[in-house]
């Protein structure tokens, strides 16, 4: 099996899951969620779906619980649309890349502000 197929399947799943989350999932716990990427197992038996969750910590946790509870339904819907013998198991994972980037940005601002204060004191 080439590296190309898992990548193609992952991209197709990413698009379909994003569509399903916008249109079909009815779980009220699921807030604003962005599908960041999908990583397929080498044998295509499962797909780790990485999502960015927005809101308070409680809202994020609720969204993740709702997504995980909806995984079976999402898998069945994918099975109707994907041309695969076996539809991969869907596993939702939180992608904290954006949160980490925001935290880093805030840190840099703090450091920059502190440096500015030190420069003022040196004059």
C-alpha positions in Angstrom: 0.0 0.0 0.0 1.4 3.4 -0.9 1.5 6.5 1.3 -0.9 8.1 -1.2 -4.0 6.2 -0.4 -4.1 6.9 3.4 -3.5 10.6 2.6 -6.3 10.6 0.1 -8.7 8.8 2.4 -7.8 11.1 5.3 -8.5 14.2 3.2 -11.8 12.8 2.0 -12.8 11.9 5.6 -11.8 15.4 6.8 -14.1 17.0 4.3 -17.0 14.6 5.0 -16.7 14.9 8.8 -16.7 18.7 8.5 -19.8 18.6 6.4 -21.6 16.2 8.7 -20.7 18.4 11.7 -22.2 21.5 10.0 -25.3 19.8 8.7 -26.2 16.6 10.5 -25.0 16.2 14.1 -27.8 17.1 16.4 -26.0 16.8 19.8 -26.5 20.1 21.7 -23.2 19.7 23.5 -21.2 20.1 20.3 -20.3 23.8 20.0 -18.2 25.5 17.4 -15.7 22.8 16.2 -13.2 23.0 13.4 -11.8 19.8 11.8 -8.1 20.5 11.5 -6.9 17.2 10.0 -7.2 13.4 9.9 -4.5 10.8 10.4 -5.2 7.4 9.1 -3.8 4.2 10.6 -1.5 2.4 8.1 -4.2 -0.3 7.5 -7.0 2.3 7.2 -8.9 0.7 10.1 -9.2 3.9 12.1 -9.1 7.6 11.6 -7.9 10.0 14.2 -9.9 13.2 13.5 -8.2 16.2 15.0 -10.6 19.1 16.0 -10.1 22.5 17.4 -12.7 23.2 20.0 -13.8 26.7 20.9 -15.4 28.1 24.1 -14.7 27.7 27.8 -13.0 24.6 29.1 -16.4 23.1 30.1 -17.8 23.9 26.6 -14.7 22.3 25.0 -15.1 19.1 27.1 -18.8 19.0 26.3 -18.1 19.3 22.6 -15.5 16.5 22.8 -18.0 14.2 24.7 -20.7 15.0 22.1 -18.3 14.3 19.2 -17.2 11.0 20.7 -20.9 10.0 21.3 -21.6 10.9 17.7 -18.7 8.9 16.3 -20.8 5.8 15.5 -23.4 7.8 13.5 -20.6 9.7 11.7 -18.9 6.4 10.8 -22.2 5.0 9.4 -22.7 8.2 7.3 -19.1 8.0 6.0 -19.7 4.4 5.1 -22.6 5.4 2.8 -20.3 7.9 1.0 -16.8 6.3 1.0 -16.0 3.6 -1.5 -14.2 1.3 1.0 -14.7 -2.3 2.0 -14.5 -1.4 5.7 -15.3 2.1 7.0 -12.6 3.2 9.5 -13.4 3.7 13.2 -13.6 7.4 14.0 -11.6 8.7 17.0 -11.9 12.3 17.9 -8.8 14.0 19.3 -8.4 17.6 20.4 -6.0 19.6 18.4 -4.5 22.2 20.7 -2.2 23.8 18.0 -4.3 27.0 17.9 -4.5 27.3 21.7 -0.7 26.8 21.9 -0.1 29.5 19.3 -2.4 32.0 21.1 -0.5 31.2 24.4 2.8 31.8 22.7 1.6 35.0 21.2 0.5 36.2 24.6 3.8 35.3 26.2 5.7 37.2 23.5 3.5 40.3 24.1 4.3 40.0 27.9 8.0 39.7 27.2 7.9 42.6 24.8 6.0 44.8 27.3 8.5 43.9 30.1 11.5 44.7 27.8 9.8 48.1 27.1 9.5 48.8 30.8 13.2 47.9 31.3 14.2 50.2 28.5 12.3 53.0 30.1 14.1 52.4 33.4 17.5 52.4 31.8 17.0 56.0 30.4 
